[in-house]
């Protein structure tokens, strides 16, 4: 999955050679518009937005914790607050 900026014949062919299903929406100015899964792309967009919201939490964005389990706990707490305060 990628953003419109990665929409080129070269990148699509490279992914197809490696048997990777391409989910990149075509650019607006592209003459031949290849198909893509809109629903799959929407899930990517939601995931990307969640990471952007997590980066707003300074503690999570900078990774102050030394232990992986403590860092993961901070991510869970931040995600819980984000979900609870969701507009």
Helices and strands as residue ranges (DSSP letters): G 4-6, H 9-17, H 38-55, H 58-62, H 68-84
